[in-house]
């Protein structure tokens, strides 16, 4: 890709003014990919306070929602376009080692569904991408299987072309999605053995 086709901008998705400026600066957007996210590896009860849970909700839910709200009119003016929200399969079953992260992603999944409903009339495709463990620095201490960031990106972009609303990149996510359909309680019980550290 030619370097002049990539224009970096400053953006803090937890700052409403920053989000507004980004939408005003980028009036030609036809594809919005919300990829910002944090997971602070805290439990609900074992966490020393609510700061990590609040931070995860601010980024993973409220920040993503702010971006969708700001860019929805931009996408409408440009013919509809698409929004891709990078979510997680852990938004569909809690992972106690990263419990409040799972809760924030669950909120983001339901938000994605609601935004999809609201933006259908303007022709905006809204996609939820729900991988399992992605092979990044933040997951280096987690066991395989892991999906590469490249595969996640490829499947997300393919979903835009195929107009597929829900995507589960990688072996782990696909298996967990199937388990959630077949026996969700069994998967919940399995995940419940992966408890947070109380250190």
ChimeraX commands (.cxc) that place a marker at each C-alpha (Angstrom):
marker #1 position 0.00,0.00,0.00 radius 0.5
marker #1 position 1.26,3.47,-0.84 radius 0.5
marker #1 position 2.31,5.41,2.26 radius 0.5
marker #1 position 0.13,8.38,1.28 radius 0.5
marker #1 position -2.96,6.17,1.60 radius 0.5
marker #1 position -2.33,5.77,5.35 radius 0.5
marker #1 position -3.02,8.87,7.40 radius 0.5
marker #1 position -2.43,8.37,11.15 radius 0.5
marker #1 position -4.46,10.48,13.55 radius 0.5
marker #1 position -4.35,10.97,17.31 radius 0.5
marker #1 position -7.25,9.23,19.04 radius 0.5
marker #1 position -8.28,8.33,22.59 radius 0.5
marker #1 position -11.54,6.41,22.40 radius 0.5
marker #1 position -12.25,7.09,26.09 radius 0.5
marker #1 position -12.25,10.86,25.43 radius 0.5
marker #1 position -15.45,12.12,23.81 radius 0.5
marker #1 position -13.80,15.20,22.32 radius 0.5
marker #1 position -11.02,13.10,20.79 radius 0.5
marker #1 position -13.60,10.78,19.19 radius 0.5
marker #1 position -15.60,13.72,17.83 radius 0.5
marker #1 position -12.49,15.27,16.30 radius 0.5
marker #1 position -11.54,11.93,14.72 radius 0.5
marker #1 position -14.94,11.66,13.03 radius 0.5
marker #1 position -14.71,15.26,11.78 radius 0.5
marker #1 position -11.15,14.67,10.53 radius 0.5
marker #1 position -12.09,11.51,8.60 radius 0.5
marker #1 position -15.25,12.32,6.59 radius 0.5
marker #1 position -14.46,9.74,3.89 radius 0.5
marker #1 position -14.59,6.62,6.11 radius 0.5
marker #1 position -16.54,3.67,4.71 radius 0.5
marker #1 position -15.12,0.98,7.03 radius 0.5
marker #1 position -14.69,1.50,10.78 radius 0.5
marker #1 position -12.70,-1.17,12.63 radius 0.5
marker #1 position -12.89,-0.90,16.41 radius 0.5
marker #1 position -9.84,-2.81,17.60 radius 0.5
marker #1 position -8.93,-0.99,20.83 radius 0.5
marker #1 position -9.29,-3.17,23.91 radius 0.5
marker #1 position -7.78,-3.97,27.30 radius 0.5
marker #1 position -7.86,-7.06,29.51 radius 0.5
marker #1 position -6.38,-6.66,32.98 radius 0.5
marker #1 position -6.58,-10.29,34.17 radius 0.5
marker #1 position -8.71,-9.64,37.24 radius 0.5
marker #1 position -11.49,-11.62,38.87 radius 0.5
marker #1 position -14.69,-10.12,40.16 radius 0.5
marker #1 position -14.22,-10.88,43.86 radius 0.5
marker #1 position -10.45,-11.36,44.04 radius 0.5
marker #1 position -9.69,-7.95,42.48 radius 0.5
marker #1 position -8.63,-5.45,45.15 radius 0.5
marker #1 position -11.08,-2.83,43.84 radius 0.5
marker #1 position -13.28,-1.96,40.87 radius 0.5
marker #1 position -10.67,0.08,38.97 radius 0.5
marker #1 position -9.77,-2.66,36.47 radius 0.5
marker #1 position -13.43,-3.47,35.77 radius 0.5
marker #1 position -14.20,0.21,35.23 radius 0.5
marker #1 position -11.19,0.65,32.92 radius 0.5
marker #1 position -12.18,-2.37,30.82 radius 0.5
marker #1 position -15.74,-1.10,30.47 radius 0.5
marker #1 position -14.50,2.38,29.54 radius 0.5
marker #1 position -12.40,1.04,26.67 radius 0.5
marker #1 position -14.10,-2.17,25.57 radius 0.5
marker #1 position -17.71,-0.99,25.88 radius 0.5
marker #1 position -18.08,2.78,26.21 radius 0.5
marker #1 position -15.13,3.60,23.96 radius 0.5
marker #1 position -16.33,1.29,21.21 radius 0.5
marker #1 position -19.86,2.64,21.56 radius 0.5
marker #1 position -18.57,6.22,21.29 radius 0.5
marker #1 position -16.74,5.37,18.07 radius 0.5
marker #1 position -19.84,3.74,16.56 radius 0.5
marker #1 position -22.00,6.73,17.50 radius 0.5
marker #1 position -19.52,9.25,16.09 radius 0.5
marker #1 position -18.93,7.45,12.80 radius 0.5
marker #1 position -22.49,6.23,12.08 radius 0.5
marker #1 position -23.41,9.55,10.38 radius 0.5
marker #1 position -20.14,9.49,8.42 radius 0.5
marker #1 position -20.89,6.00,7.15 radius 0.5
marker #1 position -24.44,7.02,6.27 radius 0.5
marker #1 position -23.22,9.96,4.17 radius 0.5
marker #1 position -20.84,7.60,2.40 radius 0.5
marker #1 position -23.46,5.06,1.40 radius 0.5
marker #1 position -23.67,2.81,4.48 radius 0.5
marker #1 position -20.31,1.10,4.72 radius 0.5
marker #1 position -19.46,-1.22,7.58 radius 0.5
marker #1 position -18.46,-1.33,11.23 radius 0.5
marker #1 position -16.24,-4.16,12.47 radius 0.5
marker #1 position -16.11,-4.57,16.25 radius 0.5
marker #1 position -13.26,-6.73,17.55 radius 0.5
marker #1 position -14.89,-8.62,20.41 radius 0.5
marker #1 position -14.07,-11.98,22.02 radius 0.5
marker #1 position -15.56,-15.43,22.42 radius 0.5
marker #1 position -15.05,-14.73,26.14 radius 0.5
marker #1 position -17.98,-12.35,25.89 radius 0.5
marker #1 position -20.17,-15.45,25.53 radius 0.5
marker #1 position -18.75,-17.48,28.42 radius 0.5
marker #1 position -16.92,-16.07,31.44 radius 0.5
marker #1 position -13.19,-16.69,31.86 radius 0.5
marker #1 position -12.67,-16.24,35.64 radius 0.5
marker #1 position -8.97,-15.39,35.24 radius 0.5
marker #1 position -10.06,-12.38,33.16 radius 0.5
marker #1 position -13.57,-12.08,34.53 radius 0.5
marker #1 position -14.34,-8.38,34.22 radius 0.5
marker #1 position -12.82,-8.37,30.73 radius 0.5
marker #1 position -15.32,-11.08,29.77 radius 0.5
marker #1 position -18.14,-8.97,31.18 radius 0.5
marker #1 position -17.03,-5.92,29.19 radius 0.5
marker #1 position -16.92,-7.99,26.01 radius 0.5
marker #1 position -20.37,-9.43,26.75 radius 0.5
marker #1 position -21.66,-5.86,26.97 radius 0.5
marker #1 position -19.92,-5.06,23.70 radius 0.5
marker #1 position -21.49,-8.07,21.97 radius 0.5
marker #1 position -25.00,-6.96,22.94 radius 0.5
marker #1 position -24.12,-3.39,22.00 radius 0.5
marker #1 position -22.99,-4.63,18.58 radius 0.5
marker #1 position -26.33,-6.39,18.08 radius 0.5
marker #1 position -28.25,-3.27,19.05 radius 0.5
marker #1 position -26.21,-1.01,16.79 radius 0.5
marker #1 position -26.74,-3.48,13.95 radius 0.5
marker #1 position -30.49,-3.17,14.43 radius 0.5
marker #1 position -30.38,0.63,14.52 radius 0.5
marker #1 position -28.14,1.01,11.48 radius 0.5
marker #1 position -29.82,-1.54,9.22 radius 0.5
marker #1 position -32.03,1.15,7.68 radius 0.5
marker #1 position -29.02,3.22,6.59 radius 0.5
marker #1 position -27.38,0.19,4.99 radius 0.5
marker #1 position -24.48,-0.14,7.44 radius 0.5
marker #1 position -23.18,-3.67,7.92 radius 0.5
marker #1 position -22.21,-4.28,11.58 radius 0.5
marker #1 position -19.89,-7.22,12.23 radius 0.5
marker #1 position -18.88,-8.81,15.52 radius 0.5
marker #1 position -15.49,-10.59,15.44 radius 0.5
marker #1 position -15.10,-13.08,18.31 radius 0.5
marker #1 position -11.71,-14.81,18.37 radius 0.5
marker #1 position -10.33,-16.89,21.19 radius 0.5
marker #1 position -6.76,-16.32,22.35 radius 0.5
marker #1 position -4.91,-14.13,19.84 radius 0.5
marker #1 position -1.15,-14.64,19.59 radius 0.5
marker #1 position 0.08,-11.27,20.88 radius 0.5
marker #1 position 2.42,-10.10,23.64 radius 0.5
marker #1 position -0.49,-9.78,26.04 radius 0.5
marker #1 position -1.32,-13.49,25.66 radius 0.5
marker #1 position 2.22,-14.85,25.77 radius 0.5
marker #1 position 1.58,-16.64,29.09 radius 0.5
marker #1 position -1.55,-18.39,27.82 radius 0.5
marker #1 position -1.36,-21.94,26.40 radius 0.5
marker #1 position -2.21,-22.81,22.78 radius 0.5
marker #1 position -4.21,-22.94,20.64 radius 0.5
marker #1 position -3.79,-19.32,19.59 radius 0.5
marker #1 position -4.86,-17.57,16.42 radius 0.5
marker #1 position -2.52,-15.17,14.67 radius 0.5
marker #1 position -3.51,-11.49,14.35 radius 0.5
marker #1 position -3.16,-11.89,10.58 radius 0.5
marker #1 position -5.81,-14.63,10.49 radius 0.5
marker #1 position -8.16,-12.53,12.64 radius 0.5
marker #1 position -7.72,-9.58,10.27 radius 0.5
marker #1 position -8.19,-11.75,7.17 radius 0.5
marker #1 position -11.38,-13.36,8.48 radius 0.5
marker #1 position -12.75,-9.97,9.57 radius 0.5
marker #1 position -12.16,-8.41,6.16 radius 0.5
marker #1 position -13.55,-11.49,4.41 radius 0.5
marker #1 position -16.68,-11.10,6.54 radius 0.5
marker #1 position -17.08,-7.55,5.22 radius 0.5
marker #1 position -16.90,-8.85,1.65 radius 0.5
marker #1 position -19.26,-11.75,2.42 radius 0.5
marker #1 position -21.59,-9.59,4.55 radius 0.5
marker #1 position -21.26,-12.07,7.43 radius 0.5
marker #1 position -22.36,-10.58,10.75 radius 0.5
marker #1 position -20.70,-12.95,13.28 radius 0.5
marker #1 position -17.16,-14.26,12.88 radius 0.5
marker #1 position -15.19,-16.71,15.05 radius 0.5
marker #1 position -11.56,-16.64,13.87 radius 0.5
marker #1 position -9.33,-19.55,14.78 radius 0.5
marker #1 position -9.76,-23.12,15.96 radius 0.5
marker #1 position -10.37,-22.26,19.62 radius 0.5
marker #1 position -13.17,-19.77,18.96 radius 0.5
marker #1 position -14.91,-22.05,16.47 radius 0.5
marker #1 position -14.80,-24.98,18.94 radius 0.5
marker #1 position -16.09,-22.84,21.82 radius 0.5
marker #1 position -18.89,-21.42,19.67 radius 0.5
marker #1 position -19.94,-24.98,18.81 radius 0.5
marker #1 position -19.79,-25.99,22.50 radius 0.5
marker #1 position -21.98,-23.02,23.43 radius 0.5
marker #1 position -24.63,-24.29,21.03 radius 0.5
marker #1 position -24.32,-27.92,22.12 radius 0.5
marker #1 position -23.82,-27.70,25.89 radius 0.5
marker #1 position -23.25,-24.18,27.24 radius 0.5
marker #1 position -23.34,-25.27,30.90 radius 0.5
marker #1 position -20.55,-27.80,30.36 radius 0.5
marker #1 position -18.34,-25.10,28.84 radius 0.5
marker #1 position -19.16,-22.74,31.72 radius 0.5
marker #1 position -18.14,-25.42,34.24 radius 0.5
marker #1 position -14.92,-26.09,32.35 radius 0.5
marker #1 position -14.03,-22.41,32.28 radius 0.5
marker #1 position -14.90,-22.09,35.98 radius 0.5
marker #1 position -11.84,-24.17,36.87 radius 0.5
marker #1 position -9.57,-21.42,35.52 radius 0.5
marker #1 position -9.61,-19.20,38.56 radius 0.5
marker #1 position -7.75,-15.90,39.09 radius 0.5
marker #1 position -4.72,-15.61,41.29 radius 0.5
marker #1 position -5.35,-14.18,44.75 radius 0.5
marker #1 position -1.74,-13.09,45.10 radius 0.5
marker link #1:1,2 radius 0.2
marker link #1:2,3 radius 0.2
marker link #1:3,4 radius 0.2
marker link #1:4,5 radius 0.2
marker link #1:5,6 radius 0.2
marker link #1:6,7 radius 0.2
marker link #1:7,8 radius 0.2
marker link #1:8,9 radius 0.2
marker link #1:9,10 radius 0.2
marker link #1:10,11 radius 0.2
marker link #1:11,12 radius 0.2
marker link #1:12,13 radius 0.2
marker link #1:13,14 radius 0.2
marker link #1:14,15 radius 0.2
marker link #1:15,16 radius 0.2
marker link #1:16,17 radius 0.2
marker link #1:17,18 radius 0.2
marker link #1:18,19 radius 0.2
marker link #1:19,20 radius 0.2
marker link #1:20,21 radius 0.2
marker link #1:21,22 radius 0.2
marker link #1:22,23 radius 0.2
marker link #1:23,24 radius 0.2
marker link #1:24,25 radius 0.2
marker link #1:25,26 radius 0.2
marker link #1:26,27 radius 0.2
marker link #1:27,28 radius 0.2
marker link #1:28,29 radius 0.2
marker link #1:29,30 radius 0.2
marker link #1:30,31 radius 0.2
marker link #1:31,32 radius 0.2
marker link #1:32,33 radius 0.2
marker link #1:33,34 radius 0.2
marker link #1:34,35 radius 0.2
marker link #1:35,36 radius 0.2
marker link #1:36,37 radius 0.2
marker link #1:37,38 radius 0.2
marker link #1:38,39 radius 0.2
marker link #1:39,40 radius 0.2
marker link #1:40,41 radius 0.2
marker link #1:41,42 radius 0.2
marker link #1:42,43 radius 0.2
marker link #1:43,44 radius 0.2
marker link #1:44,45 radius 0.2
marker link #1:45,46 radius 0.2
marker link #1:46,47 radius 0.2
marker link #1:47,48 radius 0.2
marker link #1:48,49 radius 0.2
marker link #1:49,50 radius 0.2
marker link #1:50,51 radius 0.2
marker link #1:51,52 radius 0.2
marker link #1:52,53 radius 0.2
marker link #1:53,54 radius 0.2
marker link #1:54,55 radius 0.2
marker link #1:55,56 radius 0.2
marker link #1:56,57 radius 0.2
marker link #1:57,58 radius 0.2
marker link #1:58,59 radius 0.2
marker link #1:59,60 radius 0.2
marker link #1:60,61 radius 0.2
marker link #1:61,62 radius 0.2
marker link #1:62,63 radius 0.2
marker link #1:63,64 radius 0.2
marker link #1:64,65 radius 0.2
marker link #1:65,66 radius 0.2
marker link #1:66,67 radius 0.2
marker link #1:67,68 radius 0.2
marker link #1:68,69 radius 0.2
marker link #1:69,70 radius 0.2
marker link #1:70,71 radius 0.2
marker link #1:71,72 radius 0.2
marker link #1:72,73 radius 0.2
marker link #1:73,74 radius 0.2
marker link #1:74,75 radius 0.2
marker link #1:75,76 radius 0.2
marker link #1:76,77 radius 0.2
marker link #1:77,78 radius 0.2
marker link #1:78,79 radius 0.2
marker link #1:79,80 radius 0.2
marker link #1:80,81 radius 0.2
marker link #1:81,82 radius 0.2
marker link #1:82,83 radius 0.2
marker link #1:83,84 radius 0.2
marker link #1:84,85 radius 0.2
marker link #1:85,86 radius 0.2
marker link #1:86,87 radius 0.2
marker link #1:87,88 radius 0.2
marker link #1:88,89 radius 0.2
marker link #1:89,90 radius 0.2
marker link #1:90,91 radius 0.2
marker link #1:91,92 radius 0.2
marker link #1:92,93 radius 0.2
marker link #1:93,94 radius 0.2
marker link #1:94,95 radius 0.2
marker link #1:95,96 radius 0.2
marker link #1:96,97 radius 0.2
marker link #1:97,98 radius 0.2
marker link #1:98,99 radius 0.2
marker link #1:99,100 radius 0.2
marker link #1:100,101 radius 0.2
marker link #1:101,102 radius 0.2
marker link #1:102,103 radius 0.2
marker link #1:103,104 radius 0.2
marker link #1:104,105 radius 0.2
marker link #1:105,106 radius 0.2
marker link #1:106,107 radius 0.2
marker link #1:107,108 radius 0.2
marker link #1:108,109 radius 0.2
marker link #1:109,110 radius 0.2
marker link #1:110,111 radius 0.2
marker link #1:111,112 radius 0.2
marker link #1:112,113 radius 0.2
marker link #1:113,114 radius 0.2
marker link #1:114,115 radius 0.2
marker link #1:115,116 radius 0.2
marker link #1:116,117 radius 0.2
marker link #1:117,118 radius 0.2
marker link #1:118,119 radius 0.2
marker link #1:119,120 radius 0.2
marker link #1:120,121 radius 0.2
marker link #1:121,122 radius 0.2
marker link #1:122,123 radius 0.2
marker link #1:123,124 radius 0.2
marker link #1:124,125 radius 0.2
marker link #1:125,126 radius 0.2
marker link #1:126,127 radius 0.2
marker link #1:127,128 radius 0.2
marker link #1:128,129 radius 0.2
marker link #1:129,130 radius 0.2
marker link #1:130,131 radius 0.2
marker link #1:131,132 radius 0.2
marker link #1:132,133 radius 0.2
marker link #1:133,134 radius 0.2
marker link #1:134,135 radius 0.2
marker link #1:135,136 radius 0.2
marker link #1:136,137 radius 0.2
marker link #1:137,138 radius 0.2
marker link #1:138,139 radius 0.2
marker link #1:139,140 radius 0.2
marker link #1:140,141 radius 0.2
marker link #1:141,142 radius 0.2
marker link #1:142,143 radius 0.2
marker link #1:143,144 radius 0.2
marker link #1:144,145 radius 0.2
marker link #1:145,146 radius 0.2
marker link #1:146,147 radius 0.2
marker link #1:147,148 radius 0.2
marker link #1:148,149 radius 0.2
marker link #1:149,150 radius 0.2
marker link #1:150,151 radius 0.2
marker link #1:151,152 radius 0.2
marker link #1:152,153 radius 0.2
marker link #1:153,154 radius 0.2
marker link #1:154,155 radius 0.2
marker link #1:155,156 radius 0.2
marker link #1:156,157 radius 0.2
marker link #1:157,158 radius 0.2
marker link #1:158,159 radius 0.2
marker link #1:159,160 radius 0.2
marker link #1:160,161 radius 0.2
marker link #1:161,162 radius 0.2
marker link #1:162,163 radius 0.2
marker link #1:163,164 radius 0.2
marker link #1:164,165 radius 0.2
marker link #1:165,166 radius 0.2
marker link #1:166,167 radius 0.2
marker link #1:167,168 radius 0.2
marker link #1:168,169 radius 0.2
marker link #1:169,170 radius 0.2
marker link #1:170,171 radius 0.2
marker link #1:171,172 radius 0.2
marker link #1:172,173 radius 0.2
marker link #1:173,174 radius 0.2
marker link #1:174,175 radius 0.2
marker link #1:175,176 radius 0.2
marker link #1:176,177 radius 0.2
marker link #1:177,178 radius 0.2
marker link #1:178,179 radius 0.2
marker link #1:179,180 radius 0.2
marker link #1:180,181 radius 0.2
marker link #1:181,182 radius 0.2
marker link #1:182,183 radius 0.2
marker link #1:183,184 radius 0.2
marker link #1:184,185 radius 0.2
marker link #1:185,186 radius 0.2
marker link #1:186,187 radius 0.2
marker link #1:187,188 radius 0.2
marker link #1:188,189 radius 0.2
marker link #1:189,190 radius 0.2
marker link #1:190,191 radius 0.2
marker link #1:191,192 radius 0.2
marker link #1:192,193 radius 0.2
marker link #1:193,194 radius 0.2
marker link #1:194,195 radius 0.2
marker link #1:195,196 radius 0.2
marker link #1:196,197 radius 0.2
marker link #1:197,198 radius 0.2
marker link #1:198,199 radius 0.2
view
